[in-house]
Amino acid sequence: MRWIRRRFGSTSLRLKGFWKNIRPKIGSMSGTYWIKPVHCRDSRFEDVAGLMAVHSQDLLDELFHTAKSVKEEIYGNRIVLFAPLYISNLCSNECPYCAFRRSNKEAIRRALNPDEIRQETKILLRQGHKRVLMVAGEAYPGSGIDYGWNPLTRFTVRKRMAAAFAG
């Protein structure tokens, strides 16, 4: 919850309205509330942020139980690997454990452009990876956080459309 407030600030009308509406409901949330955001089916920002606002141990236990059953339903009893896609090491934070931290003068700073992100994604897929974990510091060039999502989204949509028309 602190991260959301720090990230979006108190000036965000969307977030202000969200907190105003969600706070009274948090105590009465139950398994039916978790299903949609945990399954990632038509989840909205507010649904996912609501999961991060829970402090009650009973609700946390219920949330973790639901998340575990969703994970088992999707992956079964197997280990799943994600290939890291490093898109940027630009960062404005000072996390002491992280090599991306702003004060690390030894780091050579780099942010991939959209074409490079698409190319790196293609390479990982050609190598047989099915799941990609996008890794970036918390400072984004140009268009903010959308910088990394836009090229990946366009690549994914094109890939799915090509597969649909091929089959």
MILUMLO-848411 format. One line per 5 residues: number of its first residue (from 1); for each residue x, y, z of C-alpha. Coordinates in steps of 0.25 Angstrom, whole numbers, plus 2048, in hexadecimal, padded with zeros to 3 digits. Example, Ala and Ser with C-alpha at 12.3 -4.5 7.8 and 13.67 -1.06 7.14 Angstrom:
// residues 2
1	831,7EE,81F; 837,7FC,81D
This chain:
// residues 167
1	800,800,800; 80B,80A,803; 811,807,7F6; 804,80A,7EE; 803,817,7F6
6	812,81B,7F4; 811,817,7E5; 804,81E,7E2; 804,829,7EC; 7F8,82F,7F3
11	7F5,838,7E7; 7F0,82C,7DF; 7E1,82D,7DE; 7DF,81F,7DA; 7E7,81A,7E6
16	7E0,823,7F0; 7D3,81E,7EB; 7D8,810,7EC; 7DC,811,7FA; 7D0,818,7FE
21	7C7,80D,7F9; 7D0,801,7FD; 7D3,804,80B; 7C5,801,810; 7C4,7F4,809
26	7D2,7EE,80D; 7CD,7E8,81A; 7C1,7E1,813; 7C9,7DB,807; 7C9,7CC,805
31	7CD,7C2,7FB; 7C3,7C7,7F1; 7CB,7D4,7F0; 7D8,7CD,7EE; 7D4,7C4,7E2
36	7D4,7CF,7D7; 7E1,7D6,7DA; 7E9,7CA,7DE; 7E4,7C2,7D2; 7E8,7CF,7CA
41	7DB,7CE,7C2; 7D6,7DC,7BF; 7DD,7E2,7CA; 7DE,7F1,7CC; 7E8,7F9,7D3
46	7DE,7FB,7DF; 7DD,7EC,7E0; 7EC,7E9,7E1; 7EE,7F5,7EA; 7E4,7F0,7F3
51	7EB,7E4,7F6; 7F7,7EC,7FA; 7EF,7F4,804; 7EC,7E8,80D; 7F2,7E7,81B
56	7E9,7DD,822; 7F0,7D0,824; 7E3,7C8,821; 7E1,7CF,814; 7F0,7CE,811
61	7EF,7BF,814; 7E3,7BE,80B; 7EA,7C5,800; 7F6,7BD,800; 7EE,7B0,801
66	7E6,7B5,7F4; 7F3,7B9,7ED; 7F9,7AB,7F0; 7EE,7A4,7EA; 7EE,7AD,7DE
71	7FD,7AA,7DC; 7FB,79B,7DE; 7EF,79B,7D4; 7F8,7A3,7C9; 806,79C,7CB
76	803,78F,7D3; 80E,789,7DA; 81A,78E,7D1; 825,798,7D1; 822,7A3,7C8
81	82E,7AC,7C3; 82D,7BB,7BE; 837,7C0,7B5; 83B,7CE,7BA; 83A,7D9,7AF
86	843,7E5,7B4; 83D,7F1,7AE; 843,7FC,7B6; 84C,7FE,7C2; 848,80D,7C4
91	844,810,7D2; 841,81B,7DB; 840,813,7E8; 84B,80F,7F2; 848,801,7F6
96	855,7FC,7FD; 853,7EE,7F8; 851,7F2,7E9; 85C,7F4,7DE; 852,7FD,7D7
101	853,807,7E2; 855,816,7DE; 863,817,7E6; 869,80B,7DF; 873,812,7D7
106	879,805,7D1; 86C,802,7CA; 86C,806,7BB; 85E,80B,7B9; 856,806,7AE
111	847,806,7A9; 843,7FD,79D; 83B,804,793; 82E,7FE,78E; 834,7F7,782
116	83F,7F1,78B; 834,7EC,795; 82D,7E5,78A; 83A,7DF,784; 83E,7DA,792
121	830,7D4,794; 831,7CD,787; 83F,7C7,78A; 839,7C2,798; 82D,7BB,791
126	836,7B5,786; 83F,7AF,791; 832,7A8,796; 82E,7B1,7A2; 81F,7B2,7A4
131	81F,7BC,7B0; 827,7C9,7B0; 829,7D1,7BD; 82B,7E0,7B9; 836,7E6,7C2
136	838,7F5,7C3; 83C,800,7CD; 832,80A,7D2; 835,815,7C9; 82F,815,7BB
141	834,81C,7AF; 82A,824,7A7; 81C,81F,7A8; 81D,81A,7B7; 81A,80C,7BB
146	813,809,7AD; 820,80A,7A7; 822,7FB,7A9; 814,7F6,7A8; 811,7FC,79A
151	81B,7F5,792; 818,7E8,799; 809,7E9,797; 80A,7EC,788; 813,7E0,787
156	80A,7D7,78E; 7FE,7DC,787; 805,7DA,779; 80A,7CC,77D; 7FC,7C7,782
161	7F5,7CD,775; 7FF,7C6,76D; 7FD,7B9,774; 7EE,7BA,773; 7EF,7BC,764
166	7F9,7B1,762; 7F0,7A6,769
